[in-house]
């Protein structure tokens, strides 16, 4: 995967897909007051701690969606899977919602409902 993402066009396409996907994932978990913002704060604190451990103080100050892509790119000793693990909550919620809407209900994946995991819990 690193060899594919080393090229400009695949890297740009993946970055755009990742940022757009995470923005939509956070939109899906925004059904309860403070859930999306609380999740985002916890994830950003995690990224800041990893940046601090790596001595990347410039990255510590960054609060953009691109941090998930930039942190492993700037610190090659980190696994590219680290951002996916940090963003697991919104990513899993998105995948479960898409599956539920497409497979179980036969509807459009973008249709709103009140069956998100945090609402059900």
Phi, psi and omega in degrees: 000322179299323181292323179291317183283356177285342180271149186301308185293309178299324179295316179296316180296317179297317180298316179297317178297317182295314181294315177296320179295318179292321177300316178290325178297318178292328176296323180292325182269009182271030182277340180242147182301120175086354184293311181294316181292321178296318177297315180299318180296316179296319179294315180295324175297319176299314177298320179296319178295319177295318178299317180297317179298328180275355182076018182264075185292331177296319180291331179302326183277353183276131179235057179239161176298334182292350181299327180295330178271320186288324185299308177290332179292323180277342182230083188298344178286347177275144177287139175295346177281345181305314179296324179296321177294320179294327182262019186301320183301304180291329180292314179296318178300319179296313181296319178296317180296316179297314179299313181299315184288319182281309189275309186281320185258345180067023182256189179280137182293343180266001181289132181286150174201179180246032183250029179285152183307312180297327178291322181287327179288000000 
